[in-house]
Amino acid sequence: MPETPDPDVTRVQLRLPASTAYVSLARSAAAAIAARLDYPVDRIDDLRLAVDEACALVITDAAEGSEIACDFSAAGDRLDVQIAGTSRSGATPSHGSFAWMVLSALVDAVDASVTDDHRLVVTLSMHTLQPTHSDEPA
């Protein structure tokens, strides 16, 4: 059954060749969407870097000649980004890798999965303001 559009959710979809030459388009789209949602400049920069890292993870494993899909979904103060591409390895990135640690530090949540049709999907979530951790002074 097709998904019913939610008028309170803004969706932007971008399809790019699976090449680092086009990652700047994904970074720019992420920054423009976050700016439109009134994200602070430091959060926009964090999102831009996270999208760059996620694209790199997907492109590194992408099948030759394929494309990547960047899907942005904004609702309220939350922005979700899915970067997906056909995977050659059929495996998710190592959660102990430097790239994964960078992603985890830049956004509120990050996840990766491989679909039944061998698409690697990296999902990022970010809110307007970075949540404070309970062990940090207020």
CNS distance restraints for C-alpha pairs under 8 A (distance, minus, plus):
assign (resid   5 and name CA) (resid   9 and name CA) 7.86 0.50 0.50
assign (resid   8 and name CA) (resid  75 and name CA) 6.16 0.50 0.50
assign (resid   8 and name CA) (resid  76 and name CA) 7.64 0.50 0.50
assign (resid   9 and name CA) (resid  73 and name CA) 6.63 0.50 0.50
assign (resid   9 and name CA) (resid  74 and name CA) 5.54 0.50 0.50
assign (resid   9 and name CA) (resid  75 and name CA) 4.71 0.50 0.50
assign (resid   9 and name CA) (resid  76 and name CA) 7.82 0.50 0.50
assign (resid  10 and name CA) (resid  72 and name CA) 7.97 0.50 0.50
assign (resid  10 and name CA) (resid  73 and name CA) 5.68 0.50 0.50
assign (resid  10 and name CA) (resid  74 and name CA) 5.07 0.50 0.50
assign (resid  10 and name CA) (resid  75 and name CA) 6.56 0.50 0.50
assign (resid  11 and name CA) (resid  71 and name CA) 7.24 0.50 0.50
assign (resid  11 and name CA) (resid  72 and name CA) 5.59 0.50 0.50
assign (resid  11 and name CA) (resid  73 and name CA) 4.56 0.50 0.50
assign (resid  11 and name CA) (resid  74 and name CA) 6.47 0.50 0.50
assign (resid  12 and name CA) (resid  71 and name CA) 5.91 0.50 0.50
assign (resid  12 and name CA) (resid  72 and name CA) 5.06 0.50 0.50
assign (resid  12 and name CA) (resid  73 and name CA) 6.59 0.50 0.50
assign (resid  13 and name CA) (resid  69 and name CA) 7.18 0.50 0.50
assign (resid  13 and name CA) (resid  70 and name CA) 5.81 0.50 0.50
assign (resid  13 and name CA) (resid  71 and name CA) 4.54 0.50 0.50
assign (resid  13 and name CA) (resid  72 and name CA) 6.27 0.50 0.50
assign (resid  14 and name CA) (resid  26 and name CA) 7.46 0.50 0.50
assign (resid  14 and name CA) (resid  69 and name CA) 5.83 0.50 0.50
assign (resid  14 and name CA) (resid  70 and name CA) 5.01 0.50 0.50
assign (resid  14 and name CA) (resid  71 and name CA) 6.34 0.50 0.50
assign (resid  15 and name CA) (resid  67 and name CA) 6.67 0.50 0.50
assign (resid  15 and name CA) (resid  68 and name CA) 5.81 0.50 0.50
assign (resid  15 and name CA) (resid  69 and name CA) 4.61 0.50 0.50
assign (resid  15 and name CA) (resid  70 and name CA) 6.27 0.50 0.50
assign (resid  16 and name CA) (resid  22 and name CA) 6.55 0.50 0.50
assign (resid  16 and name CA) (resid  67 and name CA) 5.37 0.50 0.50
assign (resid  16 and name CA) (resid  68 and name CA) 5.36 0.50 0.50
assign (resid  16 and name CA) (resid  69 and name CA) 6.51 0.50 0.50
assign (resid  17 and name CA) (resid  22 and name CA) 6.88 0.50 0.50
assign (resid  17 and name CA) (resid  65 and name CA) 7.32 0.50 0.50
assign (resid  17 and name CA) (resid  66 and name CA) 6.27 0.50 0.50
assign (resid  17 and name CA) (resid  67 and name CA) 4.16 0.50 0.50
assign (resid  17 and name CA) (resid  68 and name CA) 6.15 0.50 0.50
assign (resid  18 and name CA) (resid  22 and name CA) 7.72 0.50 0.50
assign (resid  18 and name CA) (resid  59 and name CA) 5.37 0.50 0.50
assign (resid  18 and name CA) (resid  62 and name CA) 6.60 0.50 0.50
assign (resid  18 and name CA) (resid  64 and name CA) 7.78 0.50 0.50
assign (resid  18 and name CA) (resid  65 and name CA) 6.99 0.50 0.50
assign (resid  18 and name CA) (resid  66 and name CA) 5.68 0.50 0.50
assign (resid  18 and name CA) (resid  67 and name CA) 4.45 0.50 0.50
assign (resid  18 and name CA) (resid  68 and name CA) 5.34 0.50 0.50
assign (resid  18 and name CA) (resid  85 and name CA) 7.63 0.50 0.50
assign (resid  19 and name CA) (resid  23 and name CA) 7.20 0.50 0.50
assign (resid  19 and name CA) (resid  59 and name CA) 6.40 0.50 0.50
assign (resid  19 and name CA) (resid  67 and name CA) 8.00 0.50 0.50
assign (resid  20 and name CA) (resid  56 and name CA) 7.22 0.50 0.50
assign (resid  20 and name CA) (resid  59 and name CA) 7.30 0.50 0.50
assign (resid  22 and name CA) (resid  26 and name CA) 7.36 0.50 0.50
assign (resid  23 and name CA) (resid  27 and name CA) 6.37 0.50 0.50
assign (resid  23 and name CA) (resid  52 and name CA) 6.52 0.50 0.50
assign (resid  23 and name CA) (resid  55 and name CA) 6.72 0.50 0.50
assign (resid  24 and name CA) (resid  28 and name CA) 6.02 0.50 0.50
assign (resid  24 and name CA) (resid  52 and name CA) 7.74 0.50 0.50
assign (resid  25 and name CA) (resid  29 and name CA) 6.12 0.50 0.50
assign (resid  26 and name CA) (resid  30 and name CA) 6.17 0.50 0.50
assign (resid  26 and name CA) (resid  51 and name CA) 6.98 0.50 0.50
assign (resid  26 and name CA) (resid  52 and name CA) 7.51 0.50 0.50
assign (resid  26 and name CA) (resid  70 and name CA) 6.99 0.50 0.50
assign (resid  27 and name CA) (resid  31 and name CA) 6.23 0.50 0.50
assign (resid  27 and name CA) (resid  48 and name CA) 4.99 0.50 0.50
assign (resid  27 and name CA) (resid  49 and name CA) 7.42 0.50 0.50
assign (resid  27 and name CA) (resid  51 and name CA) 5.97 0.50 0.50
assign (resid  27 and name CA) (resid  52 and name CA) 6.12 0.50 0.50
assign (resid  28 and name CA) (resid  32 and name CA) 6.09 0.50 0.50
assign (resid  28 and name CA) (resid  48 and name CA) 7.30 0.50 0.50
assign (resid  29 and name CA) (resid  33 and name CA) 6.13 0.50 0.50
assign (resid  30 and name CA) (resid  34 and name CA) 6.14 0.50 0.50
assign (resid  30 and name CA) (resid  44 and name CA) 7.89 0.50 0.50
assign (resid  30 and name CA) (resid  47 and name CA) 6.84 0.50 0.50
assign (resid  30 and name CA) (resid  48 and name CA) 6.07 0.50 0.50
assign (resid  30 and name CA) (resid  51 and name CA) 7.23 0.50 0.50
assign (resid  30 and name CA) (resid  72 and name CA) 7.68 0.50 0.50
assign (resid  31 and name CA) (resid  35 and name CA) 6.00 0.50 0.50
assign (resid  31 and name CA) (resid  44 and name CA) 5.56 0.50 0.50
assign (resid  31 and name CA) (resid  45 and name CA) 7.34 0.50 0.50
assign (resid  31 and name CA) (resid  47 and name CA) 7.03 0.50 0.50
assign (resid  31 and name CA) (resid  48 and name CA) 5.83 0.50 0.50
assign (resid  32 and name CA) (resid  36 and name CA) 6.16 0.50 0.50
assign (resid  33 and name CA) (resid  37 and name CA) 6.40 0.50 0.50
assign (resid  34 and name CA) (resid  38 and name CA) 6.45 0.50 0.50
assign (resid  34 and name CA) (resid  39 and name CA) 5.42 0.50 0.50
assign (resid  34 and name CA) (resid  44 and name CA) 5.94 0.50 0.50
assign (resid  34 and name CA) (resid  47 and name CA) 7.99 0.50 0.50
assign (resid  34 and name CA) (resid  79 and name CA) 7.60 0.50 0.50
assign (resid  35 and name CA) (resid  39 and name CA) 5.45 0.50 0.50
assign (resid  35 and name CA) (resid  40 and name CA) 7.64 0.50 0.50
assign (resid  35 and name CA) (resid  41 and name CA) 7.86 0.50 0.50
assign (resid  35 and name CA) (resid  44 and name CA) 6.82 0.50 0.50
assign (resid  37 and name CA) (resid  77 and name CA) 7.15 0.50 0.50
assign (resid  37 and name CA) (resid 128 and name CA) 7.73 0.50 0.50
assign (resid  38 and name CA) (resid 128 and name CA) 7.44 0.50 0.50
assign (resid  39 and name CA) (resid  43 and name CA) 6.14 0.50 0.50
assign (resid  39 and name CA) (resid  44 and name CA) 6.16 0.50 0.50
assign (resid  39 and name CA) (resid 128 and name CA) 5.06 0.50 0.50
assign (resid  39 and name CA) (resid 129 and name CA) 7.37 0.50 0.50
assign (resid  40 and name CA) (resid  44 and name CA) 6.34 0.50 0.50
assign (resid  40 and name CA) (resid 128 and name CA) 7.17 0.50 0.50
assign (resid  40 and name CA) (resid 129 and name CA) 7.62 0.50 0.50
assign (resid  41 and name CA) (resid  45 and name CA) 6.25 0.50 0.50
assign (resid  42 and name CA) (resid  46 and name CA) 6.21 0.50 0.50
assign (resid  43 and name CA) (resid  47 and name CA) 6.08 0.50 0.50
assign (resid  43 and name CA) (resid 128 and name CA) 7.22 0.50 0.50
assign (resid  43 and name CA) (resid 129 and name CA) 7.45 0.50 0.50
assign (resid  43 and name CA) (resid 130 and name CA) 7.66 0.50 0.50
assign (resid  44 and name CA) (resid  48 and name CA) 6.10 0.50 0.50
assign (resid  45 and name CA) (resid  49 and name CA) 6.25 0.50 0.50
assign (resid  46 and name CA) (resid  50 and name CA) 6.11 0.50 0.50
assign (resid  46 and name CA) (resid 106 and name CA) 5.24 0.50 0.50
assign (resid  46 and name CA) (resid 107 and name CA) 7.05 0.50 0.50
assign (resid  47 and name CA) (resid  51 and name CA) 6.08 0.50 0.50
assign (resid  47 and name CA) (resid 106 and name CA) 6.78 0.50 0.50
assign (resid  47 and name CA) (resid 107 and name CA) 6.78 0.50 0.50
assign (resid  47 and name CA) (resid 126 and name CA) 7.73 0.50 0.50
assign (resid  48 and name CA) (resid  52 and name CA) 6.29 0.50 0.50
assign (resid  49 and name CA) (resid  53 and name CA) 6.24 0.50 0.50
assign (resid  49 and name CA) (resid 106 and name CA) 7.59 0.50 0.50
assign (resid  50 and name CA) (resid  54 and name CA) 6.07 0.50 0.50
assign (resid  50 and name CA) (resid 102 and name CA) 7.67 0.50 0.50
assign (resid  50 and name CA) (resid 103 and name CA) 5.49 0.50 0.50
assign (resid  50 and name CA) (resid 106 and name CA) 6.09 0.50 0.50
assign (resid  50 and name CA) (resid 107 and name CA) 7.02 0.50 0.50
assign (resid  50 and name CA) (resid 124 and name CA) 7.90 0.50 0.50
assign (resid  51 and name CA) (resid  55 and name CA) 5.99 0.50 0.50
assign (resid  51 and name CA) (resid  81 and name CA) 7.98 0.50 0.50
assign (resid  51 and name CA) (resid  83 and name CA) 7.97 0.50 0.50
assign (resid  52 and name CA) (resid  56 and name CA) 6.21 0.50 0.50
assign (resid  53 and name CA) (resid  57 and name CA) 6.31 0.50 0.50
assign (resid  53 and name CA) (resid  99 and name CA) 6.66 0.50 0.50
assign (resid  53 and name CA) (resid 102 and name CA) 7.96 0.50 0.50
assign (resid  53 and name CA) (resid 103 and name CA) 6.83 0.50 0.50
assign (resid  54 and name CA) (resid  58 and name CA) 6.35 0.50 0.50
assign (resid  54 and name CA) (resid  83 and name CA) 6.68 0.50 0.50
assign (resid  54 and name CA) (resid 103 and name CA) 7.49 0.50 0.50
assign (resid  54 and name CA) (resid 122 and name CA) 6.38 0.50 0.50
assign (resid  55 and name CA) (resid  59 and name CA) 5.90 0.50 0.50
assign (resid  55 and name CA) (resid  83 and name CA) 6.41 0.50 0.50
assign (resid  56 and name CA) (resid  60 and name CA) 5.90 0.50 0.50
assign (resid  57 and name CA) (resid  61 and name CA) 6.73 0.50 0.50
assign (resid  57 and name CA) (resid  93 and name CA) 7.17 0.50 0.50
assign (resid  57 and name CA) (resid  99 and name CA) 7.91 0.50 0.50
assign (resid  58 and name CA) (resid  62 and name CA) 5.94 0.50 0.50
assign (resid  58 and name CA) (resid  68 and name CA) 7.59 0.50 0.50
assign (resid  58 and name CA) (resid  83 and name CA) 7.20 0.50 0.50
assign (resid  58 and name CA) (resid  84 and name CA) 6.52 0.50 0.50
assign (resid  58 and name CA) (resid  85 and name CA) 6.06 0.50 0.50
assign (resid  58 and name CA) (resid  87 and name CA) 7.57 0.50 0.50
assign (resid  58 and name CA) (resid 120 and name CA) 6.56 0.50 0.50
assign (resid  58 and name CA) (resid 121 and name CA) 7.60 0.50 0.50
assign (resid  58 and name CA) (resid 122 and name CA) 7.54 0.50 0.50
assign (resid  59 and name CA) (resid  68 and name CA) 7.43 0.50 0.50
assign (resid  59 and name CA) (resid  85 and name CA) 7.30 0.50 0.50
assign (resid  61 and name CA) (resid  86 and name CA) 7.81 0.50 0.50
assign (resid  61 and name CA) (resid  87 and name CA) 5.39 0.50 0.50
assign (resid  61 and name CA) (resid  88 and name CA) 5.63 0.50 0.50
assign (resid  61 and name CA) (resid  89 and name CA) 6.59 0.50 0.50
assign (resid  62 and name CA) (resid  66 and name CA) 6.75 0.50 0.50
assign (resid  62 and name CA) (resid  67 and name CA) 7.87 0.50 0.50
assign (resid  62 and name CA) (resid  85 and name CA) 5.92 0.50 0.50
assign (resid  62 and name CA) (resid  86 and name CA) 5.35 0.50 0.50
assign (resid  62 and name CA) (resid  87 and name CA) 4.90 0.50 0.50
assign (resid  62 and name CA) (resid  88 and name CA) 5.84 0.50 0.50
assign (resid  63 and name CA) (resid  85 and name CA) 7.95 0.50 0.50
assign (resid  63 and name CA) (resid  86 and name CA) 5.78 0.50 0.50
assign (resid  63 and name CA) (resid  87 and name CA) 5.95 0.50 0.50
assign (resid  63 and name CA) (resid  88 and name CA) 5.35 0.50 0.50
assign (resid  66 and name CA) (resid  85 and name CA) 7.41 0.50 0.50
assign (resid  66 and name CA) (resid  86 and name CA) 6.92 0.50 0.50
assign (resid  67 and name CA) (resid  85 and name CA) 6.25 0.50 0.50
assign (resid  67 and name CA) (resid  86 and name CA) 7.68 0.50 0.50
assign (resid  68 and name CA) (resid  83 and name CA) 6.81 0.50 0.50
assign (resid  68 and name CA) (resid  84 and name CA) 5.45 0.50 0.50
assign (resid  68 and name CA) (resid  85 and name CA) 4.51 0.50 0.50
assign (resid  68 and name CA) (resid  86 and name CA) 7.63 0.50 0.50
assign (resid  69 and name CA) (resid  82 and name CA) 7.64 0.50 0.50
assign (resid  69 and name CA) (resid  83 and name CA) 5.62 0.50 0.50
assign (resid  69 and name CA) (resid  84 and name CA) 5.15 0.50 0.50
assign (resid  69 and name CA) (resid  85 and name CA) 6.40 0.50 0.50
assign (resid  70 and name CA) (resid  81 and name CA) 6.91 0.50 0.50
assign (resid  70 and name CA) (resid  82 and name CA) 5.68 0.50 0.50
assign (resid  70 and name CA) (resid  83 and name CA) 4.60 0.50 0.50
assign (resid  70 and name CA) (resid  84 and name CA) 6.65 0.50 0.50
assign (resid  71 and name CA) (resid  81 and name CA) 5.60 0.50 0.50
assign (resid  71 and name CA) (resid  82 and name CA) 5.08 0.50 0.50
assign (resid  71 and name CA) (resid  83 and name CA) 6.54 0.50 0.50
assign (resid  72 and name CA) (resid  79 and name CA) 6.98 0.50 0.50
assign (resid  72 and name CA) (resid  80 and name CA) 5.80 0.50 0.50
assign (resid  72 and name CA) (resid  81 and name CA) 4.59 0.50 0.50
assign (resid  72 and name CA) (resid  82 and name CA) 6.61 0.50 0.50
assign (resid  73 and name CA) (resid  79 and name CA) 5.73 0.50 0.50
assign (resid  73 and name CA) (resid  80 and name CA) 5.14 0.50 0.50
assign (resid  73 and name CA) (resid  81 and name CA) 6.42 0.50 0.50
assign (resid  74 and name CA) (resid  78 and name CA) 5.78 0.50 0.50
assign (resid  74 and name CA) (resid  79 and name CA) 4.43 0.50 0.50
assign (resid  74 and name CA) (resid  80 and name CA) 6.36 0.50 0.50
assign (resid  75 and name CA) (resid  79 and name CA) 6.55 0.50 0.50
assign (resid  77 and name CA) (resid 127 and name CA) 5.33 0.50 0.50
assign (resid  77 and name CA) (resid 128 and name CA) 5.18 0.50 0.50
assign (resid  78 and name CA) (resid 125 and name CA) 7.06 0.50 0.50
assign (resid  78 and name CA) (resid 126 and name CA) 5.68 0.50 0.50
assign (resid  78 and name CA) (resid 127 and name CA) 4.34 0.50 0.50
assign (resid  78 and name CA) (resid 128 and name CA) 6.46 0.50 0.50
assign (resid  79 and name CA) (resid 125 and name CA) 5.78 0.50 0.50
assign (resid  79 and name CA) (resid 126 and name CA) 5.32 0.50 0.50
assign (resid  79 and name CA) (resid 127 and name CA) 6.26 0.50 0.50
assign (resid  80 and name CA) (resid 123 and name CA) 7.08 0.50 0.50
assign (resid  80 and name CA) (resid 124 and name CA) 5.65 0.50 0.50
assign (resid  80 and name CA) (resid 125 and name CA) 4.44 0.50 0.50
assign (resid  80 and name CA) (resid 126 and name CA) 6.50 0.50 0.50
assign (resid  81 and name CA) (resid 123 and name CA) 5.64 0.50 0.50
assign (resid  81 and name CA) (resid 124 and name CA) 5.05 0.50 0.50
assign (resid  81 and name CA) (resid 125 and name CA) 6.39 0.50 0.50
assign (resid  82 and name CA) (resid 121 and name CA) 6.44 0.50 0.50
assign (resid  82 and name CA) (resid 122 and name CA) 5.65 0.50 0.50
assign (resid  82 and name CA) (resid 123 and name CA) 4.46 0.50 0.50
assign (resid  82 and name CA) (resid 124 and name CA) 6.42 0.50 0.50
assign (resid  83 and name CA) (resid 121 and name CA) 5.68 0.50 0.50
assign (resid  83 and name CA) (resid 122 and name CA) 5.23 0.50 0.50
assign (resid  83 and name CA) (resid 123 and name CA) 6.48 0.50 0.50
assign (resid  84 and name CA) (resid 119 and name CA) 6.31 0.50 0.50
assign (resid  84 and name CA) (resid 120 and name CA) 5.42 0.50 0.50
assign (resid  84 and name CA) (resid 121 and name CA) 4.28 0.50 0.50
assign (resid  84 and name CA) (resid 122 and name CA) 6.33 0.50 0.50
assign (resid  85 and name CA) (resid 119 and name CA) 5.25 0.50 0.50
assign (resid  85 and name CA) (resid 120 and name CA) 5.52 0.50 0.50
assign (resid  85 and name CA) (resid 121 and name CA) 6.82 0.50 0.50
assign (resid  86 and name CA) (resid 118 and name CA) 5.84 0.50 0.50
assign (resid  86 and name CA) (resid 119 and name CA) 4.29 0.50 0.50
assign (resid  86 and name CA) (resid 120 and name CA) 6.12 0.50 0.50
assign (resid  87 and name CA) (resid  91 and name CA) 7.58 0.50 0.50
assign (resid  87 and name CA) (resid 114 and name CA) 7.87 0.50 0.50
assign (resid  87 and name CA) (resid 118 and name CA) 5.54 0.50 0.50
assign (resid  87 and name CA) (resid 119 and name CA) 5.28 0.50 0.50
assign (resid  87 and name CA) (resid 120 and name CA) 5.44 0.50 0.50
assign (resid  88 and name CA) (resid 118 and name CA) 7.77 0.50 0.50
assign (resid  90 and name CA) (resid 114 and name CA) 6.39 0.50 0.50
assign (resid  90 and name CA) (resid 118 and name CA) 5.72 0.50 0.50
assign (resid  90 and name CA) (resid 119 and name CA) 7.56 0.50 0.50
assign (resid  90 and name CA) (resid 120 and name CA) 7.23 0.50 0.50
assign (resid  91 and name CA) (resid 113 and name CA) 7.93 0.50 0.50
assign (resid  91 and name CA) (resid 114 and name CA) 6.57 0.50 0.50
assign (resid  91 and name CA) (resid 120 and name CA) 7.54 0.50 0.50
assign (resid  92 and name CA) (resid 112 and name CA) 6.03 0.50 0.50
assign (resid  92 and name CA) (resid 113 and name CA) 5.86 0.50 0.50
assign (resid  92 and name CA) (resid 114 and name CA) 6.42 0.50 0.50
assign (resid  92 and name CA) (resid 120 and name CA) 6.77 0.50 0.50
assign (resid  93 and name CA) (resid  97 and name CA) 7.68 0.50 0.50
assign (resid  93 and name CA) (resid 100 and name CA) 7.53 0.50 0.50
assign (resid  93 and name CA) (resid 112 and name CA) 7.28 0.50 0.50
assign (resid  94 and name CA) (resid 100 and name CA) 7.06 0.50 0.50
assign (resid  95 and name CA) (resid 100 and name CA) 5.49 0.50 0.50
assign (resid  95 and name CA) (resid 101 and name CA) 7.32 0.50 0.50
assign (resid  96 and name CA) (resid 100 and name CA) 6.55 0.50 0.50
assign (resid  96 and name CA) (resid 101 and name CA) 6.92 0.50 0.50
assign (resid  97 and name CA) (resid 101 and name CA) 6.38 0.50 0.50
assign (resid  98 and name CA) (resid 102 and name CA) 6.22 0.50 0.50
assign (resid  99 and name CA) (resid 103 and name CA) 6.25 0.50 0.50
assign (resid 100 and name CA) (resid 104 and name CA) 6.10 0.50 0.50
assign (resid 101 and name CA) (resid 105 and name CA) 6.22 0.50 0.50
assign (resid 102 and name CA) (resid 106 and name CA) 6.31 0.50 0.50
assign (resid 103 and name CA) (resid 107 and name CA) 6.40 0.50 0.50
assign (resid 103 and name CA) (resid 110 and name CA) 6.92 0.50 0.50
assign (resid 104 and name CA) (resid 108 and name CA) 7.19 0.50 0.50
assign (resid 104 and name CA) (resid 109 and name CA) 6.63 0.50 0.50
assign (resid 104 and name CA) (resid 110 and name CA) 6.14 0.50 0.50
assign (resid 107 and name CA) (resid 124 and name CA) 6.65 0.50 0.50
assign (resid 107 and name CA) (resid 125 and name CA) 6.23 0.50 0.50
assign (resid 107 and name CA) (resid 126 and name CA) 5.38 0.50 0.50
assign (resid 108 and name CA) (resid 124 and name CA) 7.63 0.50 0.50
assign (resid 108 and name CA) (resid 125 and name CA) 5.71 0.50 0.50
assign (resid 108 and name CA) (resid 126 and name CA) 5.04 0.50 0.50
assign (resid 108 and name CA) (resid 127 and name CA) 7.08 0.50 0.50
assign (resid 108 and name CA) (resid 130 and name CA) 7.20 0.50 0.50
assign (resid 108 and name CA) (resid 131 and name CA) 7.71 0.50 0.50
assign (resid 109 and name CA) (resid 123 and name CA) 8.00 0.50 0.50
assign (resid 109 and name CA) (resid 124 and name CA) 5.78 0.50 0.50
assign (resid 109 and name CA) (resid 125 and name CA) 5.07 0.50 0.50
assign (resid 109 and name CA) (resid 126 and name CA) 6.88 0.50 0.50
assign (resid 110 and name CA) (resid 122 and name CA) 7.21 0.50 0.50
assign (resid 110 and name CA) (resid 123 and name CA) 5.55 0.50 0.50
assign (resid 110 and name CA) (resid 124 and name CA) 4.61 0.50 0.50
assign (resid 110 and name CA) (resid 125 and name CA) 6.47 0.50 0.50
assign (resid 111 and name CA) (resid 122 and name CA) 5.77 0.50 0.50
assign (resid 111 and name CA) (resid 123 and name CA) 5.16 0.50 0.50
assign (resid 111 and name CA) (resid 124 and name CA) 6.75 0.50 0.50
assign (resid 112 and name CA) (resid 120 and name CA) 7.14 0.50 0.50
assign (resid 112 and name CA) (resid 121 and name CA) 5.51 0.50 0.50
assign (resid 112 and name CA) (resid 122 and name CA) 4.37 0.50 0.50
assign (resid 112 and name CA) (resid 123 and name CA) 6.13 0.50 0.50
assign (resid 113 and name CA) (resid 120 and name CA) 5.89 0.50 0.50
assign (resid 113 and name CA) (resid 121 and name CA) 5.36 0.50 0.50
assign (resid 113 and name CA) (resid 122 and name CA) 6.71 0.50 0.50
assign (resid 114 and name CA) (resid 118 and name CA) 5.83 0.50 0.50
assign (resid 114 and name CA) (resid 119 and name CA) 5.36 0.50 0.50
assign (resid 114 and name CA) (resid 120 and name CA) 4.52 0.50 0.50
assign (resid 114 and name CA) (resid 121 and name CA) 6.12 0.50 0.50
assign (resid 115 and name CA) (resid 119 and name CA) 5.21 0.50 0.50
assign (resid 115 and name CA) (resid 120 and name CA) 6.66 0.50 0.50
assign (resid 115 and name CA) (resid 121 and name CA) 7.58 0.50 0.50
assign (resid 126 and name CA) (resid 130 and name CA) 7.82 0.50 0.50
assign (resid 132 and name CA) (resid 136 and name CA) 6.85 0.50 0.50
assign (resid 132 and name CA) (resid 138 and name CA) 7.81 0.50 0.50
